[in-house]
Structure formats: C-alpha cells, structure tokens
Amino acid sequence: MTDETETLDALGLLCPLPVLKARKRLKSLPAGGLLRLLADDPAAIIDVPHFCSEAGHTLVSQNSADGHQIYLIRKSE
C-alpha cells in the first residue's frame, strides 16, 4: 500500500462523469493507492459508494466541505 494520494477534481461535472473519471484514474494507480475525489454532483453521494462497492475498492472516507463532497478511495489490491 502507498500513502501517496492523488486528487481528482470533478467539481461541476454531472452524473455519471465523476464516477467514470474516478474509475479511469484508479486504473493508473497501484494497488492500495489512494484517490481523493472532489465532486458537487448531488448524485455522487449515492453513485460513489455504489461504484466502490461494485468495483471492490474501499471508500475510506466521505466528507463535505465548501459545498462539495470529498471522497477518499483506496484502490483494491
């Protein structure tokens, strides 16, 4: 596992783009890599946890700040 975190800014993008971009970025990360996803799409609150569950990734945390959500996703091994 790695403690290095990449950030993906998906602010302003609507469903399904935040999840699609997260999936693409996670492919380039090593197993155990961390991705911080910033999203303000209201559907992301449902879509991101569902995506993580279906793809086998770990949703480490889900927070809100300044009118958007911040998701921390650990890529599956």
PDB file of N, CA, C and O in Angstrom:
ATOM      1  N   MET A   1       0.840  -1.190   0.000  1.00  0.00           N
ATOM      2  CA  MET A   1       0.000   0.000   0.000  1.00  0.00           C
ATOM      3  C   MET A   1       0.880   1.246   0.000  1.00  0.00           C
ATOM      4  O   MET A   1       2.041   1.228   0.406  1.00  0.00           O
ATOM      5  N   THR A   2       0.278   2.306  -0.467  1.00  0.00           N
ATOM      6  CA  THR A   2       1.006   3.572  -0.529  1.00  0.00           C
ATOM      7  C   THR A   2       0.209   4.645   0.193  1.00  0.00           C
ATOM      8  O   THR A   2      -1.020   4.597   0.231  1.00  0.00           O
ATOM      9  N   ASP A   3       0.912   5.609   0.763  1.00  0.00           N
ATOM     10  CA  ASP A   3       0.231   6.717   1.432  1.00  0.00           C
ATOM     11  C   ASP A   3       0.124   7.926   0.519  1.00  0.00           C
ATOM     12  O   ASP A   3      -0.444   8.948   0.907  1.00  0.00           O
ATOM     13  N   GLU A   4       0.666   7.821  -0.699  1.00  0.00           N
ATOM     14  CA  GLU A   4       0.579   8.914  -1.651  1.00  0.00           C
ATOM     15  C   GLU A   4      -0.858   9.007  -2.165  1.00  0.00           C
ATOM     16  O   GLU A   4      -1.452   7.998  -2.547  1.00  0.00           O
ATOM     17  N   THR A   5      -1.407  10.206  -2.172  1.00  0.00           N
ATOM     18  CA  THR A   5      -2.789  10.409  -2.577  1.00  0.00           C
ATOM     19  C   THR A   5      -2.849  11.300  -3.805  1.00  0.00           C
ATOM     20  O   THR A   5      -2.239  12.369  -3.840  1.00  0.00           O
ATOM     21  N   GLU A   6      -3.594  10.852  -4.817  1.00  0.00           N
ATOM     22  CA  GLU A   6      -3.852  11.683  -5.994  1.00  0.00           C
ATOM     23  C   GLU A   6      -5.205  12.347  -5.800  1.00  0.00           C
ATOM     24  O   GLU A   6      -6.087  11.789  -5.147  1.00  0.00           O
ATOM     25  N   THR A   7      -5.370  13.536  -6.364  1.00  0.00           N
ATOM     26  CA  THR A   7      -6.646  14.247  -6.275  1.00  0.00           C
ATOM     27  C   THR A   7      -7.249  14.379  -7.664  1.00  0.00           C
ATOM     28  O   THR A   7      -6.569  14.734  -8.627  1.00  0.00           O
ATOM     29  N   LEU A   8      -8.538  14.085  -7.743  1.00  0.00           N
ATOM     30  CA  LEU A   8      -9.301  14.243  -8.972  1.00  0.00           C
ATOM     31  C   LEU A   8     -10.393  15.278  -8.711  1.00  0.00           C
ATOM     32  O   LEU A   8     -11.287  15.057  -7.895  1.00  0.00           O
ATOM     33  N   ASP A   9     -10.314  16.397  -9.404  1.00  0.00           N
ATOM     34  CA  ASP A   9     -11.304  17.464  -9.264  1.00  0.00           C
ATOM     35  C   ASP A   9     -12.422  17.240 -10.278  1.00  0.00           C
ATOM     36  O   ASP A   9     -12.246  17.486 -11.471  1.00  0.00           O
ATOM     37  N   ALA A  10     -13.580  16.770  -9.793  1.00  0.00           N
ATOM     38  CA  ALA A  10     -14.735  16.541 -10.658  1.00  0.00           C
ATOM     39  C   ALA A  10     -15.837  17.558 -10.368  1.00  0.00           C
ATOM     40  O   ALA A  10     -17.011  17.316 -10.647  1.00  0.00           O
ATOM     41  N   LEU A  11     -15.442  18.691  -9.809  1.00  0.00           N
ATOM     42  CA  LEU A  11     -16.428  19.737  -9.500  1.00  0.00           C
ATOM     43  C   LEU A  11     -17.037  20.260 -10.792  1.00  0.00           C
ATOM     44  O   LEU A  11     -16.331  20.508 -11.768  1.00  0.00           O
ATOM     45  N   GLY A  12     -18.351  20.423 -10.788  1.00  0.00           N
ATOM     46  CA  GLY A  12     -19.052  20.926 -11.955  1.00  0.00           C
ATOM     47  C   GLY A  12     -19.474  19.833 -12.930  1.00  0.00           C
ATOM     48  O   GLY A  12     -20.198  20.106 -13.888  1.00  0.00           O
ATOM     49  N   LEU A  13     -19.037  18.611 -12.702  1.00  0.00           N
ATOM     50  CA  LEU A  13     -19.409  17.508 -13.581  1.00  0.00           C
ATOM     51  C   LEU A  13     -20.637  16.782 -13.035  1.00  0.00           C
ATOM     52  O   LEU A  13     -20.764  16.583 -11.827  1.00  0.00           O
ATOM     53  N   LEU A  14     -21.529  16.394 -13.927  1.00  0.00           N
ATOM     54  CA  LEU A  14     -22.746  15.706 -13.515  1.00  0.00           C
ATOM     55  C   LEU A  14     -22.646  14.212 -13.797  1.00  0.00           C
ATOM     56  O   LEU A  14     -21.831  13.765 -14.604  1.00  0.00           O
ATOM     57  N   CYS A  15     -23.487  13.462 -13.118  1.00  0.00           N
ATOM     58  CA  CYS A  15     -23.582  12.012 -13.255  1.00  0.00           C
ATOM     59  C   CYS A  15     -23.674  11.645 -14.735  1.00  0.00           C
ATOM     60  O   CYS A  15     -24.445  12.260 -15.472  1.00  0.00           O
ATOM     61  N   PRO A  16     -22.927  10.684 -15.167  1.00  0.00           N
ATOM     62  CA  PRO A  16     -22.045   9.765 -14.433  1.00  0.00           C
ATOM     63  C   PRO A  16     -20.570  10.156 -14.485  1.00  0.00           C
ATOM     64  O   PRO A  16     -19.719   9.340 -14.131  1.00  0.00           O
ATOM     65  N   LEU A  17     -20.243  11.358 -14.910  1.00  0.00           N
ATOM     66  CA  LEU A  17     -18.849  11.732 -15.136  1.00  0.00           C
ATOM     67  C   LEU A  17     -17.928  11.621 -13.917  1.00  0.00           C
ATOM     68  O   LEU A  17     -16.805  11.142 -14.076  1.00  0.00           O
ATOM     69  N   PRO A  18     -18.335  12.035 -12.704  1.00  0.00           N
ATOM     70  CA  PRO A  18     -17.409  11.881 -11.576  1.00  0.00           C
ATOM     71  C   PRO A  18     -16.962  10.425 -11.373  1.00  0.00           C
ATOM     72  O   PRO A  18     -15.783  10.165 -11.136  1.00  0.00           O
ATOM     73  N   VAL A  19     -17.905   9.483 -11.466  1.00  0.00           N
ATOM     74  CA  VAL A  19     -17.561   8.072 -11.283  1.00  0.00           C
ATOM     75  C   VAL A  19     -16.729   7.559 -12.455  1.00  0.00           C
ATOM     76  O   VAL A  19     -15.768   6.819 -12.246  1.00  0.00           O
ATOM     77  N   LEU A  20     -17.077   7.936 -13.673  1.00  0.00           N
ATOM     78  CA  LEU A  20     -16.309   7.482 -14.833  1.00  0.00           C
ATOM     79  C   LEU A  20     -14.868   7.975 -14.776  1.00  0.00           C
ATOM     80  O   LEU A  20     -13.939   7.224 -15.076  1.00  0.00           O
ATOM     81  N   LYS A  21     -14.681   9.234 -14.393  1.00  0.00           N
ATOM     82  CA  LYS A  21     -13.330   9.783 -14.294  1.00  0.00           C
ATOM     83  C   LYS A  21     -12.559   9.138 -13.139  1.00  0.00           C
ATOM     84  O   LYS A  21     -11.355   8.903 -13.247  1.00  0.00           O
ATOM     85  N   ALA A  22     -13.259   8.854 -12.032  1.00  0.00           N
ATOM     86  CA  ALA A  22     -12.609   8.176 -10.905  1.00  0.00           C
ATOM     87  C   ALA A  22     -12.158   6.777 -11.317  1.00  0.00           C
ATOM     88  O   ALA A  22     -11.051   6.361 -10.977  1.00  0.00           O
ATOM     89  N   ARG A  23     -12.997   6.056 -12.038  1.00  0.00           N
ATOM     90  CA  ARG A  23     -12.642   4.708 -12.484  1.00  0.00           C
ATOM     91  C   ARG A  23     -11.394   4.752 -13.373  1.00  0.00           C
ATOM     92  O   ARG A  23     -10.489   3.930 -13.227  1.00  0.00           O
ATOM     93  N   LYS A  24     -11.358   5.716 -14.289  1.00  0.00           N
ATOM     94  CA  LYS A  24     -10.199   5.841 -15.191  1.00  0.00           C
ATOM     95  C   LYS A  24      -8.931   6.168 -14.410  1.00  0.00           C
ATOM     96  O   LYS A  24      -7.880   5.580 -14.663  1.00  0.00           O
ATOM     97  N   ARG A  25      -9.021   7.102 -13.464  1.00  0.00           N
ATOM     98  CA  ARG A  25      -7.843   7.489 -12.681  1.00  0.00           C
ATOM     99  C   ARG A  25      -7.368   6.342 -11.787  1.00  0.00           C
ATOM    100  O   ARG A  25      -6.164   6.146 -11.624  1.00  0.00           O
ATOM    101  N   LEU A  26      -8.303   5.585 -11.208  1.00  0.00           N
ATOM    102  CA  LEU A  26      -7.921   4.465 -10.349  1.00  0.00           C
ATOM    103  C   LEU A  26      -7.159   3.397 -11.130  1.00  0.00           C
ATOM    104  O   LEU A  26      -6.290   2.727 -10.573  1.00  0.00           O
ATOM    105  N   LYS A  27      -7.471   3.235 -12.399  1.00  0.00           N
ATOM    106  CA  LYS A  27      -6.761   2.237 -13.213  1.00  0.00           C
ATOM    107  C   LYS A  27      -5.270   2.525 -13.275  1.00  0.00           C
ATOM    108  O   LYS A  27      -4.465   1.598 -13.357  1.00  0.00           O
ATOM    109  N   SER A  28      -4.890   3.799 -13.236  1.00  0.00           N
ATOM    110  CA  SER A  28      -3.481   4.165 -13.344  1.00  0.00           C
ATOM    111  C   SER A  28      -2.751   4.118 -11.996  1.00  0.00           C
ATOM    112  O   SER A  28      -1.529   4.261 -11.950  1.00  0.00           O
ATOM    113  N   LEU A  29      -3.493   3.920 -10.904  1.00  0.00           N
ATOM    114  CA  LEU A  29      -2.874   3.873  -9.573  1.00  0.00           C
ATOM    115  C   LEU A  29      -2.428   2.452  -9.248  1.00  0.00           C
ATOM    116  O   LEU A  29      -3.008   1.486  -9.746  1.00  0.00           O
ATOM    117  N   PRO A  30      -1.401   2.324  -8.417  1.00  0.00           N
ATOM    118  CA  PRO A  30      -1.011   0.982  -7.970  1.00  0.00           C
ATOM    119  C   PRO A  30      -2.047   0.443  -6.982  1.00  0.00           C
ATOM    120  O   PRO A  30      -2.805   1.212  -6.390  1.00  0.00           O
ATOM    121  N   ALA A  31      -2.077  -0.866  -6.807  1.00  0.00           N
ATOM    122  CA  ALA A  31      -2.981  -1.473  -5.823  1.00  0.00           C
ATOM    123  C   ALA A  31      -2.716  -0.840  -4.463  1.00  0.00           C
ATOM    124  O   ALA A  31      -1.563  -0.684  -4.060  1.00  0.00           O
ATOM    125  N   GLY A  32      -3.777  -0.477  -3.760  1.00  0.00           N
ATOM    126  CA  GLY A  32      -3.644   0.172  -2.463  1.00  0.00           C
ATOM    127  C   GLY A  32      -3.488   1.674  -2.549  1.00  0.00           C
ATOM    128  O   GLY A  32      -3.443   2.352  -1.522  1.00  0.00           O
ATOM    129  N   GLY A  33      -3.402   2.213  -3.773  1.00  0.00           N
ATOM    130  CA  GLY A  33      -3.259   3.656  -3.952  1.00  0.00           C
ATOM    131  C   GLY A  33      -4.515   4.398  -3.510  1.00  0.00           C
ATOM    132  O   GLY A  33      -5.612   3.841  -3.500  1.00  0.00           O
ATOM    133  N   LEU A  34      -4.335   5.656  -3.147  1.00  0.00           N
ATOM    134  CA  LEU A  34      -5.443   6.481  -2.677  1.00  0.00           C
ATOM    135  C   LEU A  34      -5.814   7.550  -3.697  1.00  0.00           C
ATOM    136  O   LEU A  34      -4.950   8.194  -4.292  1.00  0.00           O
ATOM    137  N   LEU A  35      -7.111   7.720  -3.881  1.00  0.00           N
ATOM    138  CA  LEU A  35      -7.627   8.769  -4.754  1.00  0.00           C
ATOM    139  C   LEU A  35      -8.588   9.632  -3.957  1.00  0.00           C
ATOM    140  O   LEU A  35      -9.542   9.132  -3.363  1.00  0.00           O
ATOM    141  N   ARG A  36      -8.326  10.943  -3.948  1.00  0.00           N
ATOM    142  CA  ARG A  36      -9.246  11.910  -3.339  1.00  0.00           C
ATOM    143  C   ARG A  36     -10.089  12.467  -4.478  1.00  0.00           C
ATOM    144  O   ARG A  36      -9.566  13.076  -5.412  1.00  0.00           O
ATOM    145  N   LEU A  37     -11.384  12.255  -4.394  1.00  0.00           N
ATOM    146  CA  LEU A  37     -12.323  12.709  -5.421  1.00  0.00           C
ATOM    147  C   LEU A  37     -13.134  13.870  -4.881  1.00  0.00           C
ATOM    148  O   LEU A  37     -13.774  13.753  -3.836  1.00  0.00           O
ATOM    149  N   LEU A  38     -13.111  14.995  -5.590  1.00  0.00           N
ATOM    150  CA  LEU A  38     -13.916  16.163  -5.243  1.00  0.00           C
ATOM    151  C   LEU A  38     -15.093  16.211  -6.208  1.00  0.00           C
ATOM    152  O   LEU A  38     -14.899  16.203  -7.424  1.00  0.00           O
ATOM    153  N   ALA A  39     -16.313  16.261  -5.675  1.00  0.00           N
ATOM    154  CA  ALA A  39     -17.499  16.273  -6.530  1.00  0.00           C
ATOM    155  C   ALA A  39     -18.592  17.109  -5.889  1.00  0.00           C
ATOM    156  O   ALA A  39     -18.736  17.140  -4.667  1.00  0.00           O
ATOM    157  N   ASP A  40     -19.368  17.793  -6.745  1.00  0.00           N
ATOM    158  CA  ASP A  40     -20.507  18.558  -6.235  1.00  0.00           C
ATOM    159  C   ASP A  40     -21.823  18.107  -6.872  1.00  0.00           C
ATOM    160  O   ASP A  40     -22.854  18.755  -6.691  1.00  0.00           O
ATOM    161  N   ASP A  41     -21.791  17.016  -7.607  1.00  0.00           N
ATOM    162  CA  ASP A  41     -22.995  16.443  -8.186  1.00  0.00           C
ATOM    163  C   ASP A  41     -23.797  15.775  -7.060  1.00  0.00           C
ATOM    164  O   ASP A  41     -23.259  14.912  -6.367  1.00  0.00           O
ATOM    165  N   PRO A  42     -25.068  16.151  -6.860  1.00  0.00           N
ATOM    166  CA  PRO A  42     -25.862  15.545  -5.787  1.00  0.00           C
ATOM    167  C   PRO A  42     -25.952  14.022  -5.885  1.00  0.00           C
ATOM    168  O   PRO A  42     -26.064  13.344  -4.864  1.00  0.00           O
ATOM    169  N   ALA A  43     -25.906  13.485  -7.090  1.00  0.00           N
ATOM    170  CA  ALA A  43     -25.995  12.032  -7.268  1.00  0.00           C
ATOM    171  C   ALA A  43     -24.731  11.313  -6.807  1.00  0.00           C
ATOM    172  O   ALA A  43     -24.769  10.106  -6.565  1.00  0.00           O
ATOM    173  N   ALA A  44     -23.622  12.022  -6.683  1.00  0.00           N
ATOM    174  CA  ALA A  44     -22.362  11.390  -6.283  1.00  0.00           C
ATOM    175  C   ALA A  44     -22.459  10.758  -4.898  1.00  0.00           C
ATOM    176  O   ALA A  44     -21.763   9.785  -4.610  1.00  0.00           O
ATOM    177  N   ILE A  45     -23.314  11.301  -4.046  1.00  0.00           N
ATOM    178  CA  ILE A  45     -23.478  10.762  -2.685  1.00  0.00           C
ATOM    179  C   ILE A  45     -23.926   9.304  -2.743  1.00  0.00           C
ATOM    180  O   ILE A  45     -23.585   8.513  -1.864  1.00  0.00           O
ATOM    181  N   ILE A  46     -24.679   8.953  -3.761  1.00  0.00           N
ATOM    182  CA  ILE A  46     -25.128   7.576  -3.953  1.00  0.00           C
ATOM    183  C   ILE A  46     -24.180   6.838  -4.895  1.00  0.00           C
ATOM    184  O   ILE A  46     -23.815   5.690  -4.641  1.00  0.00           O
ATOM    185  N   ASP A  47     -23.785   7.496  -5.975  1.00  0.00           N
ATOM    186  CA  ASP A  47     -23.002   6.847  -7.027  1.00  0.00           C
ATOM    187  C   ASP A  47     -21.613   6.400  -6.583  1.00  0.00           C
ATOM    188  O   ASP A  47     -21.194   5.291  -6.914  1.00  0.00           O
ATOM    189  N   VAL A  48     -20.896   7.233  -5.847  1.00  0.00           N
ATOM    190  CA  VAL A  48     -19.513   6.907  -5.485  1.00  0.00           C
ATOM    191  C   VAL A  48     -19.446   5.695  -4.545  1.00  0.00           C
ATOM    192  O   VAL A  48     -18.677   4.772  -4.815  1.00  0.00           O
ATOM    193  N   PRO A  49     -20.229   5.663  -3.442  1.00  0.00           N
ATOM    194  CA  PRO A  49     -20.190   4.457  -2.605  1.00  0.00           C
ATOM    195  C   PRO A  49     -20.617   3.200  -3.366  1.00  0.00           C
ATOM    196  O   PRO A  49     -20.047   2.129  -3.160  1.00  0.00           O
ATOM    197  N   HIS A  50     -21.618   3.325  -4.245  1.00  0.00           N
ATOM    198  CA  HIS A  50     -22.066   2.178  -5.034  1.00  0.00           C
ATOM    199  C   HIS A  50     -20.948   1.703  -5.966  1.00  0.00           C
ATOM    200  O   HIS A  50     -20.696   0.502  -6.070  1.00  0.00           O
ATOM    201  N   PHE A  51     -20.287   2.632  -6.636  1.00  0.00           N
ATOM    202  CA  PHE A  51     -19.172   2.289  -7.515  1.00  0.00           C
ATOM    203  C   PHE A  51     -18.084   1.549  -6.742  1.00  0.00           C
ATOM    204  O   PHE A  51     -17.587   0.520  -7.200  1.00  0.00           O
ATOM    205  N   CYS A  52     -17.714   2.067  -5.576  1.00  0.00           N
ATOM    206  CA  CYS A  52     -16.657   1.433  -4.777  1.00  0.00           C
ATOM    207  C   CYS A  52     -17.050   0.011  -4.392  1.00  0.00           C
ATOM    208  O   CYS A  52     -16.240  -0.911  -4.484  1.00  0.00           O
ATOM    209  N   SER A  53     -18.273  -0.156  -3.970  1.00  0.00           N
ATOM    210  CA  SER A  53     -18.771  -1.472  -3.579  1.00  0.00           C
ATOM    211  C   SER A  53     -18.739  -2.449  -4.753  1.00  0.00           C
ATOM    212  O   SER A  53     -18.278  -3.581  -4.611  1.00  0.00           O
ATOM    213  N   GLU A  54     -19.225  -2.012  -5.900  1.00  0.00           N
ATOM    214  CA  GLU A  54     -19.287  -2.870  -7.081  1.00  0.00           C
ATOM    215  C   GLU A  54     -17.894  -3.207  -7.625  1.00  0.00           C
ATOM    216  O   GLU A  54     -17.663  -4.324  -8.087  1.00  0.00           O
ATOM    217  N   ALA A  55     -16.968  -2.244  -7.571  1.00  0.00           N
ATOM    218  CA  ALA A  55     -15.635  -2.438  -8.138  1.00  0.00           C
ATOM    219  C   ALA A  55     -14.654  -3.072  -7.154  1.00  0.00           C
ATOM    220  O   ALA A  55     -13.555  -3.471  -7.539  1.00  0.00           O
ATOM    221  N   GLY A  56     -15.054  -3.163  -5.881  1.00  0.00           N
ATOM    222  CA  GLY A  56     -14.188  -3.768  -4.879  1.00  0.00           C
ATOM    223  C   GLY A  56     -13.209  -2.811  -4.224  1.00  0.00           C
ATOM    224  O   GLY A  56     -12.336  -3.238  -3.469  1.00  0.00           O
ATOM    225  N   HIS A  57     -13.343  -1.520  -4.504  1.00  0.00           N
ATOM    226  CA  HIS A  57     -12.479  -0.524  -3.879  1.00  0.00           C
ATOM    227  C   HIS A  57     -13.026  -0.189  -2.492  1.00  0.00           C
ATOM    228  O   HIS A  57     -14.192  -0.453  -2.200  1.00  0.00           O
ATOM    229  N   THR A  58     -12.187   0.388  -1.643  1.00  0.00           N
ATOM    230  CA  THR A  58     -12.595   0.765  -0.294  1.00  0.00           C
ATOM    231  C   THR A  58     -12.867   2.259  -0.234  1.00  0.00           C
ATOM    232  O   THR A  58     -12.007   3.069  -0.581  1.00  0.00           O
ATOM    233  N   LEU A  59     -14.065   2.619   0.206  1.00  0.00           N
ATOM    234  CA  LEU A  59     -14.380   4.030   0.442  1.00  0.00           C
ATOM    235  C   LEU A  59     -13.902   4.334   1.855  1.00  0.00           C
ATOM    236  O   LEU A  59     -14.576   4.010   2.833  1.00  0.00           O
ATOM    237  N   VAL A  60     -12.733   4.959   1.952  1.00  0.00           N
ATOM    238  CA  VAL A  60     -12.082   5.213   3.237  1.00  0.00           C
ATOM    239  C   VAL A  60     -12.833   6.284   4.018  1.00  0.00           C
ATOM    240  O   VAL A  60     -13.039   6.151   5.225  1.00  0.00           O
ATOM    241  N   SER A  61     -13.244   7.355   3.322  1.00  0.00           N
ATOM    242  CA  SER A  61     -13.983   8.419   3.994  1.00  0.00           C
ATOM    243  C   SER A  61     -14.832   9.183   2.986  1.00  0.00           C
ATOM    244  O   SER A  61     -14.583   9.174   1.780  1.00  0.00           O
ATOM    245  N   GLN A  62     -15.849   9.847   3.538  1.00  0.00           N
ATOM    246  CA  GLN A  62     -16.769  10.655   2.743  1.00  0.00           C
ATOM    247  C   GLN A  62     -17.119  11.865   3.598  1.00  0.00           C
ATOM    248  O   GLN A  62     -17.747  11.729   4.648  1.00  0.00           O
ATOM    249  N   ASN A  63     -16.712  13.046   3.147  1.00  0.00           N
ATOM    250  CA  ASN A  63     -16.932  14.278   3.907  1.00  0.00           C
ATOM    251  C   ASN A  63     -17.485  15.364   3.004  1.00  0.00           C
ATOM    252  O   ASN A  63     -17.473  15.236   1.779  1.00  0.00           O
ATOM    253  N   SER A  64     -17.968  16.431   3.616  1.00  0.00           N
ATOM    254  CA  SER A  64     -18.431  17.601   2.874  1.00  0.00           C
ATOM    255  C   SER A  64     -17.626  18.815   3.307  1.00  0.00           C
ATOM    256  O   SER A  64     -17.242  18.939   4.470  1.00  0.00           O
ATOM    257  N   ALA A  65     -17.374  19.718   2.347  1.00  0.00           N
ATOM    258  CA  ALA A  65     -16.662  20.959   2.642  1.00  0.00           C
ATOM    259  C   ALA A  65     -16.940  21.956   1.542  1.00  0.00           C
ATOM    260  O   ALA A  65     -16.872  21.615   0.361  1.00  0.00           O
ATOM    261  N   ASP A  66     -17.249  23.172   1.910  1.00  0.00           N
ATOM    262  CA  ASP A  66     -17.412  24.276   0.951  1.00  0.00           C
ATOM    263  C   ASP A  66     -18.381  23.945  -0.187  1.00  0.00           C
ATOM    264  O   ASP A  66     -18.132  24.324  -1.331  1.00  0.00           O
ATOM    265  N   GLY A  67     -19.472  23.252   0.105  1.00  0.00           N
ATOM    266  CA  GLY A  67     -20.494  22.982  -0.898  1.00  0.00           C
ATOM    267  C   GLY A  67     -20.199  21.807  -1.815  1.00  0.00           C
ATOM    268  O   GLY A  67     -20.881  21.632  -2.824  1.00  0.00           O
ATOM    269  N   HIS A  68     -19.196  20.999  -1.488  1.00  0.00           N
ATOM    270  CA  HIS A  68     -18.925  19.804  -2.292  1.00  0.00           C
ATOM    271  C   HIS A  68     -18.557  18.637  -1.384  1.00  0.00           C
ATOM    272  O   HIS A  68     -18.321  18.807  -0.188  1.00  0.00           O
ATOM    273  N   GLN A  69     -18.513  17.460  -1.975  1.00  0.00           N
ATOM    274  CA  GLN A  69     -18.150  16.266  -1.234  1.00  0.00           C
ATOM    275  C   GLN A  69     -16.698  15.910  -1.531  1.00  0.00           C
ATOM    276  O   GLN A  69     -16.162  16.206  -2.599  1.00  0.00           O
ATOM    277  N   ILE A  70     -16.083  15.263  -0.541  1.00  0.00           N
ATOM    278  CA  ILE A  70     -14.710  14.777  -0.676  1.00  0.00           C
ATOM    279  C   ILE A  70     -14.739  13.288  -0.348  1.00  0.00           C
ATOM    280  O   ILE A  70     -15.115  12.894   0.756  1.00  0.00           O
ATOM    281  N   TYR A  71     -14.343  12.471  -1.306  1.00  0.00           N
ATOM    282  CA  TYR A  71     -14.312  11.030  -1.136  1.00  0.00           C
ATOM    283  C   TYR A  71     -12.861  10.575  -1.172  1.00  0.00           C
ATOM    284  O   TYR A  71     -12.088  11.020  -2.020  1.00  0.00           O
ATOM    285  N   LEU A  72     -12.493   9.695  -0.260  1.00  0.00           N
ATOM    286  CA  LEU A  72     -11.169   9.105  -0.269  1.00  0.00           C
ATOM    287  C   LEU A  72     -11.344   7.624  -0.575  1.00  0.00           C
ATOM    288  O   LEU A  72     -11.950   6.884   0.199  1.00  0.00           O
ATOM    289  N   ILE A  73     -10.804   7.203  -1.718  1.00  0.00           N
ATOM    290  CA  ILE A  73     -10.987   5.845  -2.211  1.00  0.00           C
ATOM    291  C   ILE A  73      -9.635   5.135  -2.265  1.00  0.00           C
ATOM    292  O   ILE A  73      -8.662   5.659  -2.807  1.00  0.00           O
ATOM    293  N   ARG A  74      -9.594   3.914  -1.682  1.00  0.00           N
ATOM    294  CA  ARG A  74      -8.385   3.098  -1.771  1.00  0.00           C
ATOM    295  C   ARG A  74      -8.607   2.031  -2.836  1.00  0.00           C
ATOM    296  O   ARG A  74      -9.564   1.260  -2.769  1.00  0.00           O
ATOM    297  N   LYS A  75      -7.708   1.995  -3.818  1.00  0.00           N
ATOM    298  CA  LYS A  75      -7.819   1.032  -4.913  1.00  0.00           C
ATOM    299  C   LYS A  75      -7.678  -0.391  -4.378  1.00  0.00           C
ATOM    300  O   LYS A  75      -6.849  -0.667  -3.511  1.00  0.00           O
ATOM    301  N   SER A  76      -8.501  -1.279  -4.908  1.00  0.00           N
ATOM    302  CA  SER A  76      -8.451  -2.668  -4.482  1.00  0.00           C
ATOM    303  C   SER A  76      -7.093  -3.284  -4.810  1.00  0.00           C
ATOM    304  O   SER A  76      -6.391  -2.848  -5.722  1.00  0.00           O
ATOM    305  N   GLU A  77      -6.755  -4.288  -4.053  1.00  0.00           N
ATOM    306  CA  GLU A  77      -5.467  -4.985  -4.221  1.00  0.00           C
ATOM    307  C   GLU A  77      -5.461  -5.816  -5.476  1.00  0.00           C
ATOM    308  O   GLU A  77      -4.463  -6.470  -5.779  1.00  0.00           O
TER     309      GLU A  77
END
